[in-house]
Amino acid sequence: NAGVTQTPKFRVLKTGQSMTLLCAQDMNHEYMYWYRQDPGMGLRLIHYSVGEGTTAKGEVPDGYNVSRLKKQNFLLGLESAAPSQTSVYFCASSYVDSYEQYFGPGTRLTVT
Amino acid sequence: AQRVTQPEKLLSVFKGAPVELKCNYSYSGSPELFWYVQYSRQRLQLLLRHISRESIKGFTADLNKGETSFHLKKPFAQEEDSAMYYCALLNTGFQKLVFGTGTRLLVSP
């Protein structure tokens, strides 16, 4: 099992460009999450999904959109990137009613 | 509102010294608390949860509801314990984790 994978690992964008981060999990988890990690801020939840076709906003959803068309994939989109979105992005997944989340390796995004 | 506070950004100790990473929380219900760890160039992973009352890699954490704390302790730190540690609170209603800002533990030889 690959667990949770994220694509790409690194990316540099210019302000105003768009991109999509892909998260994939092969553990048949129902729940999936997108976090951003910033120095001094810890991990903050951007969006999450409790099942295929459903998404919900987390703590810091502005400037991001998500889609969960397939159970194993959770996409995070930036329509018009801003320097404030420079961060490390982590995807995670978990079983229903499980306390343990499994994390991906992260995507380091820089917006110039 | 749920909140997790980790007051120390960096904790630096010598090998063999005791370690205590502080975590305080605010939650109106019955809390479920966890410690996650991120070693250098590795993924964030679960270290332990308060319900299990287990010791993982020599670390323990006791939930103190009176003080709303869940401090992580180890009697004798090892160099391989150097990592970023996050305390997290589970919002059971929405199955979401609320993370603290993290404490970087640096264990020097």
Interface residues (C-beta under 8 A of the other chain):
Chain A: V4 Y31 Y33 Y35 G40 M41 G42 L43 R44 L45 Y48 V50 A56 G58 F90 A92 S94 V96 D97 Y99 E100 Q101 F103 G104 P105 G106
Chain B: Q6 K9 E32 F34 R43 L44 Q45 L46 R49 I51 Y86 L90 F94 Q95 K96 L97 V98 F99 G100 T101 G102
